[in-house]
Amino acid sequence: MKRFIVKIFILLSISFMGFNFSQASEQFDINDSIINDKFEVPQISTNEMKKALKNGALIIDNRPYFEWAVSHIPSAVTVSPKPGISKALYTSDKEEIKKLANNDKSKLIILYCDGIYCGKTKRVSKELVQEGFKNVYRYQLGIPVWRALGNLTQCEIEGIRYIYEKDGTAYFIDSRKEEEFKFKALKNSKNIPFDKVIEGKDVGEIFKAKEDGRLPVEDRNARIVVFGKDLKQTLKVAEGLTKEAFHNVCYYTGNLEDILKIEGNKN
């Protein structure tokens, strides 16, 4: 009851101050936000992360290998853990990061991990700054917010194999044309042909897939793995899914045959 009263009081106070909610929502872009912390290594926003990806920054995923393989920000790389470190205080090996940067102290390096309360990025970013690297930033919002804001993630074959074997709730979406899918496909996968996906909300093949059970409309948290004949086809379907509010979508850029070999084929 007290919490409810406090909320009402705050809302009334804001209204008396003449605060215009609609105006604020028009001026503020959540993709430009960062969290409020006082850590010594600066942060970047989601929009800044997107720019960094286009500009060839070194993006380091500071999570263990299998977390990276299951789902990571596109083009991000992972490195081995710091020797002798405990699992509870996992930290990426700064020496491997230095090699990836060719020991260029001016190289733009961006680090991320599991979100606002994750300490992995803080630990290794501090070590890099102490080594003299001058262009180190944290994307402290991490992969949870990256996904929540409608961005795709990339997955690796080891991660897909793990999902296939361990996650009975996951959906595997083949983006090839219908006739190719019928000829040879991963067991239990679903087909959303890229050539039937059209721009817009609640239209085309993705809308049909929501209706007929090819997509997890009752569990938007379910993993969705998208793959296909080539990257263009795969991305067309994957991007279409994120625009339909599926926020746990990853795509695979490797060889289709590796997917088809995971466990049996159907003919």
NUMAR-230022 format. One line per 8 residues: for each residue x, y, z negated of C-alpha. Coordinates in Angstrom, 2 decimals, padded with zeros to 5 digits, m for minus. Example, Ala and Ser with C-alpha at 12.3 -4.5 7.8 and 13.67 -1.06 7.14 Angstrom:
% NUMAR-230022
012.30/m004.50/m007.80  013.67/m001.06/m007.14
% end
This chain:
% NUMAR-230022
000.00/000.00/000.00  002.80/002.41/m000.92  004.53/001.73/002.41  001.30/002.53/004.29  000.85/005.82/002.41  004.42/006.84/003.12  003.93/006.18/006.83  000.76/008.27/006.90
002.50/011.09/005.04  005.37/011.07/007.50  003.03/011.14/010.48  001.02/013.99/009.01  004.19/015.91/008.21  005.42/015.50/011.78  002.08/016.64/013.18  002.09/019.76/011.01
005.57/020.57/012.28  004.14/020.62/015.78  006.07/017.57/016.97  004.96/016.49/020.44  005.34/012.71/020.81  004.59/012.68/024.55  007.20/015.36/025.18  009.80/013.46/023.16
009.18/010.23/025.06  009.70/012.04/028.37  013.02/013.51/027.25  014.57/010.45/025.60  016.01/007.47/027.47  016.68/004.49/025.22  019.40/003.38/027.63  021.43/006.40/026.49
021.28/005.46/022.81  023.90/004.03/020.47  023.62/002.98/016.84  024.54/005.31/014.00  027.74/003.96/012.50  030.98/005.61/011.44  033.44/003.00/012.72  036.70/004.41/014.09
036.40/002.90/017.60  033.78/004.79/019.65  030.67/003.28/021.19  029.11/003.43/024.63  025.44/003.28/025.59  023.73/000.83/027.91  023.80/003.32/030.79  027.52/003.87/030.20
028.05/000.12/030.20  026.36/m000.12/033.61  028.66/002.59/034.97  031.69/000.84/033.54  030.69/m002.40/035.27  030.56/m000.59/038.61  033.91/001.10/038.00  035.88/m002.07/037.29
036.38/m001.80/033.54  037.71/m004.81/031.67  034.65/m006.17/029.85  035.41/m008.57/027.00  032.77/m010.84/025.49  033.97/m011.40/021.93  031.84/m014.45/021.23  032.92/m018.11/021.24
033.29/m019.78/024.63  029.96/m021.61/024.70  028.00/m018.51/023.77  029.65/m016.76/026.70  029.01/m019.70/029.04  025.32/m019.84/028.14  024.70/m016.15/028.78  026.95/m013.13/029.23
026.88/m009.64/030.70  027.77/m009.98/034.41  031.54/m009.93/035.10  032.42/m010.09/031.39  035.23/m012.47/030.48  035.99/m014.34/027.32  039.29/m015.22/025.67  040.43/m017.74/023.08
039.96/m017.07/019.37  042.74/m015.54/017.33  044.99/m018.37/016.10  044.22/m019.51/012.57  040.99/m017.51/012.28  037.99/m019.00/010.49  034.68/m019.64/012.29  032.91/m017.25/009.93
035.26/m014.40/010.83  035.65/m015.22/014.52  037.91/m012.75/016.32  039.11/m012.79/019.91  042.86/m013.08/020.44  044.15/m009.57/021.16  047.24/m011.00/022.83  045.12/m012.57/025.57
043.24/m009.29/026.04  046.54/m007.44/026.36  047.58/m009.86/029.13  044.30/m009.34/030.99  044.93/m005.59/030.80  048.54/m006.10/032.00  049.49/m004.35/028.78  048.28/m001.09/030.36
047.53/001.05/027.32  045.33/003.38/029.42  043.13/000.56/030.78  039.42/001.01/030.11  038.45/m001.89/027.84  034.88/m002.43/026.63  034.04/m005.04/024.05  030.70/m006.46/022.96
029.29/m009.34/020.94  026.02/m010.33/019.23  024.52/m006.94/018.48  024.36/m004.19/015.91  025.30/m006.31/012.86  028.00/m008.35/014.60  031.53/m007.69/013.38  033.51/m009.48/016.11
033.84/m006.42/018.36  034.81/m004.17/015.47  037.60/m006.47/014.38  039.31/m006.88/017.74  038.75/m003.30/018.93  040.50/m002.02/015.81  043.45/m004.32/016.48  043.75/m003.08/020.07
043.71/000.56/018.98  046.43/m000.22/016.43  048.46/m001.71/019.31  048.30/001.65/021.08  045.46/001.10/023.56  043.83/004.48/024.07  040.73/003.67/026.13  038.89/001.10/024.03
035.13/001.28/023.48  032.45/m000.82/021.83  029.08/m001.71/023.30  027.85/m002.37/019.79  024.24/m002.88/020.87  025.52/m006.12/022.33  023.88/m008.77/024.41  020.55/m008.82/022.49
019.78/m005.19/023.41  021.24/m005.61/026.91  018.64/m008.31/027.53  015.84/m006.48/025.73  016.29/m003.48/028.02  015.56/m005.62/031.06  019.08/m006.46/032.17  020.14/m009.79/033.61
022.83/m012.03/032.21  025.10/m014.47/034.00  025.66/m018.09/033.02  028.35/m020.66/033.75  027.98/m024.33/034.67  029.12/m025.50/031.21  026.47/m023.34/029.62  023.77/m024.53/032.01
024.67/m028.13/031.29  024.43/m027.41/027.57  021.01/m025.75/027.98  019.76/m028.62/030.14  020.80/m031.23/027.57  019.93/m029.38/024.34  017.11/m026.91/025.01  013.84/m028.61/025.86
012.06/m025.25/026.09  014.25/m023.83/028.88  013.00/m023.28/032.43  015.19/m023.92/035.46  014.15/m021.92/038.51  015.39/m022.85/041.99  015.21/m019.84/044.32  015.64/m021.70/047.62
012.97/m022.03/050.28  010.24/m024.54/049.56  011.39/m027.09/052.16  014.95/m027.07/050.79  013.69/m027.58/047.26  011.50/m030.51/048.30  014.42/m032.21/050.01  016.71/m032.16/046.98
016.32/m030.54/043.57  017.38/m030.66/039.94  015.12/m032.90/037.91  012.41/m030.91/036.05  013.29/m027.66/037.81  010.64/m025.35/039.28  010.67/m023.62/042.65  010.05/m019.90/043.15
011.16/m019.33/046.75  013.02/m016.06/047.21  011.25/m015.41/050.53  007.88/m015.31/048.78  008.93/m012.84/046.08  007.68/m009.32/046.79  008.17/m005.95/045.12  005.64/m004.88/042.51
004.02/m006.03/039.29  001.64/m009.00/039.15  001.99/m009.78/042.84  003.37/m012.51/045.09  004.93/m015.81/044.13  006.02/m014.76/040.64  002.43/m013.88/039.77  001.33/m017.31/041.04
004.09/m018.94/038.99  002.76/m017.27/035.85  m000.66/m018.69/036.59  000.31/m022.25/037.49  002.81/m023.01/034.71  006.10/m022.58/036.52  006.95/m019.77/034.07  006.71/m019.63/030.23
003.97/m017.01/029.87  003.26/m018.12/026.27  006.89/m017.85/025.19  008.79/m014.93/026.68  011.77/m015.86/024.51  012.29/m019.09/026.43  015.52/m019.30/028.42  015.11/m019.03/032.17
018.04/m020.14/034.33  017.87/m019.04/037.97  020.03/m020.52/040.71  019.92/m020.94/044.46  021.70/m021.22/047.77  023.49/m017.87/047.46  023.73/m014.87/045.17  021.34/m012.70/047.19
018.53/m015.24/046.95  019.20/m015.92/043.29  019.23/m012.26/042.28  016.01/m011.51/044.14  014.14/m014.02/041.97  016.02/m013.24/038.75  015.45/m009.49/039.05  011.81/m010.10/039.84
011.43/m012.10/036.64  012.90/m009.36/034.43  010.40/m006.90/035.92  007.65/m009.25/034.74  008.86/m008.88/031.13  010.83/m012.12/030.91  013.80/m010.96/028.85  015.95/m014.06/028.56
016.89/m014.55/032.21  020.34/m015.64/033.34  021.57/m016.42/036.83  024.25/m018.73/038.20  026.67/m017.66/040.92  028.55/m020.91/041.41  028.15/m023.88/043.72  024.58/m025.18/043.99
025.86/m028.75/044.17  027.22/m028.42/040.64  023.69/m027.67/039.43  022.15/m030.56/041.35  024.62/m032.99/039.79  023.76/m032.09/036.18  021.30/m034.93/035.67  019.64/m036.85/038.47
017.92/m035.60/041.58  014.39/m035.90/042.84  013.61/m036.57/046.46
% end
